[in-house]
Amino acid sequence: MPTNILLDTIRTRRGLKWGVPAMLIAVPYLLAAAALAAVVADGGPGWLNVLVVLFIWNAAKFAFIGPVSLILLARTRLHEARARRARSRYAVV
């Protein structure tokens, strides 16, 4: 849930610029997943596999938000530029 709140914040207009740096959050998740997978492989409790899957899922979400935020930012800036041109075209001087 906290990761979804962070991703929702990144998808806002003010947060789109943080999409690419947020991709770096995927690295600790992948490291934690690898460490827990090693613990399970060495005879640790099998329920840790649930955490491994959760960490991989969160890492994937953060890895994909970078390119998605760039696309959303480009689309938003295009809409804003069109709106500025339309306002200046019909502005009363």
Contacts in CASP RR format, 6 or more apart in sequence:
PFRMAT RR
TARGET T0000
AUTHOR 0000-0000-0000
METHOD contacts of the structure
MODEL  1
MPTNILLDTIRTRRGLKWGVPAMLIAVPYLLAAAALAAVVADGGPGWLNV
LVVLFIWNAAKFAFIGPVSLILLARTRLHEARARRARSRYAVV
3 58 0 8 1.000
3 61 0 8 1.000
3 62 0 8 1.000
6 22 0 8 1.000
7 22 0 8 1.000
7 61 0 8 1.000
7 62 0 8 1.000
7 65 0 8 1.000
9 15 0 8 1.000
10 16 0 8 1.000
10 18 0 8 1.000
10 19 0 8 1.000
10 22 0 8 1.000
10 65 0 8 1.000
10 69 0 8 1.000
11 65 0 8 1.000
11 69 0 8 1.000
11 72 0 8 1.000
13 76 0 8 1.000
15 69 0 8 1.000
16 69 0 8 1.000
16 72 0 8 1.000
16 73 0 8 1.000
16 76 0 8 1.000
17 69 0 8 1.000
17 73 0 8 1.000
18 69 0 8 1.000
19 65 0 8 1.000
19 66 0 8 1.000
19 69 0 8 1.000
19 70 0 8 1.000
20 66 0 8 1.000
20 69 0 8 1.000
20 70 0 8 1.000
22 62 0 8 1.000
22 65 0 8 1.000
22 66 0 8 1.000
22 69 0 8 1.000
23 62 0 8 1.000
23 63 0 8 1.000
23 65 0 8 1.000
23 66 0 8 1.000
25 62 0 8 1.000
26 58 0 8 1.000
26 59 0 8 1.000
26 60 0 8 1.000
26 62 0 8 1.000
26 63 0 8 1.000
27 59 0 8 1.000
29 55 0 8 1.000
29 56 0 8 1.000
29 58 0 8 1.000
29 59 0 8 1.000
29 62 0 8 1.000
30 55 0 8 1.000
30 56 0 8 1.000
30 59 0 8 1.000
32 51 0 8 1.000
32 55 0 8 1.000
33 51 0 8 1.000
33 52 0 8 1.000
33 55 0 8 1.000
33 56 0 8 1.000
33 59 0 8 1.000
36 48 0 8 1.000
36 51 0 8 1.000
36 52 0 8 1.000
36 55 0 8 1.000
37 49 0 8 1.000
37 52 0 8 1.000
39 48 0 8 1.000
40 46 0 8 1.000
40 48 0 8 1.000
40 49 0 8 1.000
40 52 0 8 1.000
END
